[in-house]
Amino acid sequence: MSKFGLSIILLCLGISISLNVLFWFQLQSVVTTDQSNNVGQQLAQGSANENNAGSFPLYNAQQRTAEQSEFELSPPSDESSQYQKAIYWIKQQLAAGELPEAKEAIQAYLRNHPQNIDYLLLEGQLIAKTAPISEVLAHYYGLLDLPLQTEEKAKVLALITELTNSNIDKLKTIRSWDVLATFLEPLWQFDPTRRSIIVALAEAYAYQNQEFLMENVLASLQQGDLDAARIRQILGQQTSVIKTSTPIQENGPIATDYERNIKLRALGDHYTTPVMIGRSTHELMLDTGATTTVLTAEAFDRISRRTSWEYVGTYKINTAGGLFDAPVYQLKQLFFAGFRLDNVAIVVLPMPDFSYADGLLGMNILRQFDFKIDQQNDTLLLNRTGS
């Protein structure tokens, strides 16, 4: 074969090989593009399905606001689980105070799964943001009627114990005995054998000089119980707290064996006296039947920005008009009759018809004094007892 013929053959072979290589690269490009499109469609479909499942928005780190990041929660360990993502998102909403969104998500899930313990516990957290503590505990007690597993029941009981004991301690610390009694009365019906409830409720009744109610509760304890004996001693001490309010001596001089003689403003059969909270002075009506001092909502609005206070909780409050949900606060200090009183509990109530005073001066203030109301001279006589 001539050299020319061999060259032609090699040239044709080279062209054939080049074309095959070119076709192979084009085929691979088409396959890769198709695979990428299929993966993208699957991810998009999965995202759409997740967003539609239960109608729960997914957590997106880029969409999280600065406010939400303040309440950072640990992300779910299984990022592929829509159930865990939904719970995580609801917890974030609750922590950030986005309650309508959390409520809608919780209720939507519970409509289809009414006994799901995870969502029922989330509902308890939601109730705690919007209702009195007693309603939160009622919700948790209701969960005990469900067919819970051992670990689930133990978790609910632990929540009940922690919430009950922490509120008992807070109300005892601020000596708000009427609020404590109202808080514990329904819990005693739910849980009549729980010792912490029995002891605290009997103590609250003792400080209010309610012997019959106290003994009714103490009947749950064994004879000779040390706490029962201590509480009965508290009741005996209360009889000397409130002195008689009859005139000291008709047309006679004001008694001089008291540290303070405070002129009262008479309003029919009642009296008011000034109390300074922050920089403002408020007229409060003396009420020995009120265990905890009460401020009207309007009066509290005037002092809330100008004094230090701590929110204790929202509780059911017994009033002449029935039960009300009301917030309880602890004031860092106030001044009464020239004395400084620290850590005083107040209840804030809407009192639209109570126009003649800014609230009620209760026994949590008056009990700190040996006091007497001299009706003849419209005077309050005070000795500081330090109690």
C-alpha positions as CSV (number, residue, x, y, z in Angstrom):
1,M,0.0,0.0,0.0
2,S,1.3,3.4,-0.9
3,K,2.2,6.0,1.7
4,F,-0.6,8.2,0.4
5,G,-3.3,5.5,0.9
6,L,-2.0,4.8,4.4
7,S,-2.3,8.5,5.3
8,I,-5.9,8.6,4.0
9,I,-6.8,5.7,6.2
10,L,-5.2,7.2,9.4
11,L,-6.9,10.5,8.7
12,C,-10.3,8.8,8.5
13,L,-9.7,6.8,11.6
14,G,-8.7,10.0,13.5
15,I,-11.8,11.8,12.4
16,S,-14.0,8.8,13.5
17,I,-12.4,8.7,16.9
18,S,-12.8,12.4,17.4
19,L,-16.5,12.3,16.5
20,N,-17.1,9.4,18.9
21,V,-15.4,11.3,21.7
22,L,-17.5,14.4,20.9
23,F,-20.8,12.4,20.9
24,W,-19.8,10.8,24.2
25,F,-19.3,14.2,26.0
26,Q,-22.7,15.5,24.6
27,L,-24.5,12.4,25.9
28,Q,-23.0,12.8,29.4
29,S,-24.0,16.4,29.5
30,V,-27.6,15.5,28.7
31,V,-27.7,12.8,31.4
32,T,-26.2,15.1,34.1
33,T,-28.8,17.8,33.2
34,D,-31.7,15.4,33.5
35,Q,-30.5,14.1,36.8
36,S,-30.1,17.6,38.2
37,N,-33.6,18.5,37.1
38,N,-35.0,15.3,38.7
39,V,-33.2,16.0,42.1
40,G,-34.5,19.7,42.1
41,Q,-38.0,18.5,41.4
42,Q,-37.8,16.0,44.3
43,L,-36.5,18.6,46.7
44,A,-39.2,21.1,45.7
45,Q,-41.8,18.4,46.0
46,G,-40.5,17.4,49.4
47,S,-40.4,21.0,50.6
48,A,-44.0,21.5,49.4
49,N,-45.2,18.4,51.1
50,E,-43.5,19.4,54.3
51,N,-45.0,22.8,54.3
52,N,-48.4,21.3,53.7
53,A,-48.1,18.6,56.3
54,G,-50.1,20.0,59.3
55,S,-49.8,23.5,57.8
56,F,-46.7,24.1,60.0
57,P,-44.1,26.6,58.7
58,L,-40.6,25.3,58.7
59,Y,-37.8,26.9,60.7
60,N,-35.6,29.1,58.4
61,A,-32.4,30.4,59.9
62,Q,-32.3,33.3,57.4
63,Q,-35.9,34.3,58.4
64,R,-35.3,34.3,62.1
65,T,-35.6,37.8,63.6
66,A,-33.2,39.3,66.1
67,E,-35.9,39.1,68.7
68,Q,-36.4,35.3,68.2
69,S,-32.6,34.7,68.3
70,E,-32.7,36.0,71.9
71,F,-34.8,32.9,72.8
72,E,-32.5,30.4,71.0
73,L,-33.5,26.8,71.3
74,S,-31.6,23.7,70.4
75,P,-32.5,22.6,66.9
76,P,-34.0,19.1,66.4
77,S,-31.5,16.3,66.1
78,D,-33.4,14.8,63.1
79,E,-33.6,17.7,60.6
80,S,-35.6,15.4,58.3
81,S,-38.4,14.9,60.7
82,Q,-41.3,17.3,60.0
83,Y,-42.9,16.4,63.3
84,Q,-39.8,17.5,65.2
85,K,-39.4,20.6,63.1
86,A,-43.0,21.6,63.8
87,I,-42.6,21.2,67.5
88,Y,-39.3,23.2,67.4
89,W,-41.0,26.0,65.5
90,I,-43.9,26.2,67.9
91,K,-41.5,26.4,70.9
92,Q,-39.8,29.3,69.2
93,Q,-43.1,31.1,68.7
94,L,-44.0,30.6,72.3
95,A,-40.6,31.8,73.5
96,A,-40.8,34.9,71.3
97,G,-44.4,35.7,72.3
98,E,-45.9,35.0,68.9
99,L,-48.9,33.4,70.6
100,P,-51.6,33.5,67.8
101,E,-49.3,31.6,65.4
102,A,-48.4,29.0,68.0
103,K,-52.1,28.6,69.1
104,E,-53.2,28.0,65.5
105,A,-50.5,25.4,64.9
106,I,-51.2,23.5,68.2
107,Q,-55.0,23.5,67.7
108,A,-54.6,22.4,64.0
109,Y,-52.6,19.4,65.1
110,L,-54.8,18.4,68.1
111,R,-57.9,18.4,65.9
112,N,-56.5,15.3,64.2
113,H,-54.5,14.0,67.1
114,P,-56.4,15.0,70.3
115,Q,-54.3,12.8,72.7
116,N,-50.8,13.6,71.4
117,I,-48.9,14.3,74.6
118,D,-46.2,16.5,73.0
119,Y,-48.8,18.9,71.7
120,L,-50.9,18.8,74.8
121,L,-47.8,19.8,76.8
122,L,-47.2,22.6,74.3
123,E,-50.8,23.7,74.9
124,G,-50.1,23.9,78.6
125,Q,-47.2,26.2,77.8
126,L,-49.5,28.3,75.7
127,I,-52.2,28.5,78.5
128,A,-49.4,29.6,80.9
129,K,-48.9,32.7,78.7
130,T,-52.5,33.7,78.6
131,A,-54.4,32.4,81.7
132,P,-54.2,32.2,85.5
133,I,-51.8,29.6,87.0
134,S,-54.8,27.6,88.3
135,E,-56.0,27.0,84.7
136,V,-52.5,25.7,83.7
137,L,-52.5,23.2,86.5
138,A,-56.1,22.2,85.7
139,H,-54.9,21.4,82.2
140,Y,-52.0,19.3,83.5
141,Y,-54.3,17.4,85.9
142,G,-56.6,16.7,83.0
143,L,-53.7,15.0,81.1
144,L,-53.4,12.4,83.9
145,D,-56.8,11.0,82.7
146,L,-55.3,10.0,79.4
147,P,-53.7,6.6,78.7
148,L,-50.2,7.9,79.2
149,Q,-47.0,5.9,79.2
150,T,-45.0,5.7,82.4
151,E,-42.5,8.3,81.3
152,E,-45.1,10.6,80.0
153,K,-47.1,10.4,83.3
154,A,-44.0,11.1,85.3
155,K,-43.2,14.1,83.2
156,V,-46.7,15.6,83.7
157,L,-46.5,14.9,87.5
158,A,-43.2,16.6,87.6
159,L,-44.6,19.7,85.9
160,I,-47.5,19.8,88.4
161,T,-45.2,19.5,91.4
162,E,-42.8,22.2,90.2
163,L,-45.6,24.6,89.2
164,T,-47.5,24.1,92.4
165,N,-44.6,24.4,94.8
166,S,-43.0,27.4,93.1
167,N,-46.3,29.4,93.3
168,I,-46.9,28.4,96.9
169,D,-43.4,29.6,97.7
170,K,-43.9,32.9,95.9
171,L,-47.3,33.7,97.5
172,K,-46.0,32.7,101.0
173,T,-43.0,34.9,100.6
174,I,-45.2,38.0,99.9
175,R,-47.7,36.9,102.5
176,S,-50.6,37.1,100.1
177,W,-52.7,34.6,102.0
178,D,-56.1,35.2,100.4
179,V,-54.6,34.8,96.9
180,L,-52.8,31.6,98.1
181,A,-56.1,30.2,99.4
182,T,-58.0,30.9,96.2
183,F,-55.1,29.4,94.2
184,L,-55.0,26.2,96.2
185,E,-58.7,25.5,96.8
186,P,-59.4,23.9,93.3
187,L,-56.1,22.1,93.4
188,W,-57.1,20.5,96.7
189,Q,-60.1,19.1,94.9
190,F,-57.9,17.7,92.1
191,D,-55.3,16.3,94.4
192,P,-56.7,16.0,98.0
193,T,-53.8,13.9,99.3
194,R,-50.9,16.1,98.2
195,R,-49.2,17.2,101.4
196,S,-47.8,20.5,100.1
197,I,-51.3,21.6,99.1
198,I,-52.9,20.6,102.4
199,V,-50.3,22.3,104.6
200,A,-50.1,25.5,102.5
201,L,-53.9,25.8,102.2
202,A,-54.4,25.3,106.0
203,E,-51.7,27.9,106.7
204,A,-53.4,30.4,104.3
205,Y,-56.7,29.9,106.2
206,A,-55.0,30.3,109.6
207,Y,-53.4,33.7,108.6
208,Q,-56.9,34.8,107.6
209,N,-58.4,33.7,111.0
210,Q,-60.7,31.2,109.3
211,E,-60.7,28.4,111.8
212,F,-63.4,26.2,110.4
213,L,-61.9,26.1,106.9
214,M,-58.4,25.5,108.4
215,E,-59.6,22.5,110.5
216,N,-61.5,21.1,107.6
217,V,-58.2,20.9,105.6
218,L,-56.1,19.7,108.5
219,A,-58.5,16.8,109.0
220,S,-56.6,15.3,106.0
221,L,-53.4,15.0,108.2
222,Q,-52.8,12.4,110.9
223,Q,-53.3,13.2,114.6
224,G,-50.3,14.8,116.1
225,D,-48.9,16.1,112.9
226,L,-46.2,18.7,113.6
227,D,-47.3,21.0,110.7
228,A,-50.9,20.9,112.0
229,A,-49.7,22.0,115.4
230,R,-47.7,24.8,114.0
231,I,-50.6,26.0,111.9
232,R,-53.0,26.0,114.9
233,Q,-50.4,28.2,116.7
234,I,-50.6,30.7,113.8
235,L,-54.3,30.9,114.1
236,G,-54.0,31.7,117.8
237,Q,-51.7,34.5,117.1
238,Q,-54.1,36.1,114.6
239,T,-56.7,36.9,117.3
240,S,-54.5,39.7,118.7
241,V,-53.6,41.2,115.3
242,I,-56.7,43.2,114.7
243,K,-57.6,45.5,117.6
244,T,-61.1,46.8,118.2
245,S,-62.1,49.9,116.3
246,T,-64.5,51.3,118.9
247,P,-63.7,54.8,120.2
248,I,-60.9,54.9,122.8
249,Q,-62.6,57.3,124.9
250,E,-65.7,59.3,124.0
251,N,-64.8,63.0,123.5
252,G,-61.3,62.2,124.9
253,P,-57.8,62.9,123.7
254,I,-56.0,60.7,121.2
255,A,-53.9,58.0,122.8
256,T,-50.2,58.9,123.1
257,D,-48.7,55.4,123.6
258,Y,-48.4,54.9,119.8
259,E,-45.5,55.8,117.5
260,R,-47.7,57.3,114.8
261,N,-51.1,59.0,114.8
262,I,-52.4,59.3,111.3
263,K,-55.4,61.4,110.5
264,L,-57.9,59.5,108.3
265,R,-60.3,60.8,105.8
266,A,-63.8,59.5,106.6
267,L,-66.0,58.2,103.8
268,G,-69.2,57.1,105.5
269,D,-68.3,54.0,107.6
270,H,-64.9,53.7,105.8
271,Y,-61.6,55.5,106.0
272,T,-58.8,56.3,103.5
273,T,-55.2,57.0,104.2
274,P,-52.3,58.1,101.9
275,V,-49.7,55.7,100.7
276,M,-46.7,56.7,98.7
277,I,-45.6,54.4,95.9
278,G,-42.6,55.6,93.8
279,R,-43.1,59.4,93.5
280,S,-46.9,59.3,93.6
281,T,-49.3,59.4,96.5
282,H,-52.4,57.2,96.5
283,E,-55.5,57.2,98.7
284,L,-56.2,53.7,99.8
285,M,-59.3,52.6,101.8
286,L,-58.6,50.7,105.0
287,D,-60.0,47.2,104.7
288,T,-59.1,44.7,107.4
289,G,-61.1,42.0,105.5
290,A,-58.6,42.2,102.5
291,T,-55.6,40.1,103.1
292,T,-53.6,41.6,100.2
293,T,-53.5,45.3,99.3
294,V,-55.3,46.2,96.0
295,L,-54.6,48.9,93.5
296,T,-57.0,49.9,90.7
297,A,-55.7,49.3,87.2
298,E,-55.6,53.1,86.7
299,A,-53.5,53.7,89.8
300,F,-51.0,50.9,88.8
301,D,-50.6,52.4,85.4
302,R,-49.5,55.7,87.0
303,I,-46.9,54.0,89.2
304,S,-45.7,51.2,86.9
305,R,-43.0,53.3,85.1
306,R,-41.8,55.0,88.2
307,T,-41.1,52.3,90.8
308,S,-39.5,48.8,90.9
309,W,-41.9,45.9,90.9
310,E,-41.8,42.2,90.0
311,Y,-44.6,40.3,88.3
312,V,-45.6,37.3,90.5
313,G,-48.3,35.7,88.4
314,T,-51.9,35.9,87.4
315,Y,-54.4,34.3,89.8
316,K,-58.1,33.9,90.5
317,I,-59.0,36.7,93.0
318,N,-62.1,36.6,95.2
319,T,-64.0,39.9,95.3
320,A,-67.4,41.1,96.3
321,G,-68.3,40.9,92.6
322,G,-67.1,37.3,92.2
323,L,-63.9,35.7,90.9
324,F,-61.6,37.7,88.6
325,D,-58.3,36.9,86.9
326,A,-55.9,39.5,88.2
327,P,-52.1,40.0,88.1
328,V,-50.2,40.0,91.4
329,Y,-47.0,42.1,91.8
330,Q,-44.4,42.6,94.4
331,L,-43.5,46.2,95.0
332,K,-39.9,46.8,96.0
333,Q,-40.9,49.4,98.5
334,L,-43.6,51.8,99.5
335,F,-44.1,54.4,102.3
336,F,-47.0,54.3,104.7
337,A,-47.4,56.6,107.7
338,G,-43.7,57.5,107.5
339,F,-42.5,53.9,107.5
340,R,-40.8,52.3,104.6
341,L,-42.1,48.8,103.8
342,D,-40.2,46.5,101.5
343,N,-41.4,43.7,99.2
344,V,-45.1,44.4,99.4
345,A,-47.6,42.3,97.5
346,I,-50.4,44.1,95.5
347,V,-53.3,42.9,93.4
348,V,-54.3,45.0,90.4
349,L,-58.0,44.9,89.6
350,P,-60.2,46.8,87.3
351,M,-62.5,48.8,89.6
352,P,-64.4,51.2,87.4
353,D,-66.9,52.2,90.1
354,F,-64.3,52.7,92.8
355,S,-63.8,56.4,92.2
356,Y,-63.4,57.6,95.8
357,A,-60.0,55.8,96.4
358,D,-57.1,54.3,94.5
359,G,-57.5,50.8,96.0
360,L,-57.7,48.9,99.3
361,L,-55.1,48.9,102.1
362,G,-55.0,45.3,103.1
363,M,-53.7,43.3,106.1
364,N,-50.4,42.4,104.4
365,I,-49.5,46.1,105.3
366,L,-51.5,46.5,108.5
367,R,-50.3,43.3,110.0
368,Q,-46.8,44.8,110.2
369,F,-48.2,47.1,112.9
370,D,-49.9,47.0,116.2
371,F,-52.7,49.3,115.1
372,K,-56.0,50.7,116.3
373,I,-58.6,52.7,114.5
374,D,-59.9,55.5,116.7
375,Q,-63.3,56.2,115.2
376,Q,-64.0,59.0,117.6
377,N,-61.1,61.1,116.3
378,D,-60.9,59.6,112.8
379,T,-57.3,58.5,113.5
380,L,-55.2,55.4,112.9
381,L,-52.8,54.6,115.7
382,L,-49.7,52.6,114.8
383,N,-46.8,50.9,116.4
384,R,-44.3,49.1,114.2
385,T,-44.0,45.4,115.2
386,G,-41.5,44.3,112.5
387,S,-43.6,41.2,111.7
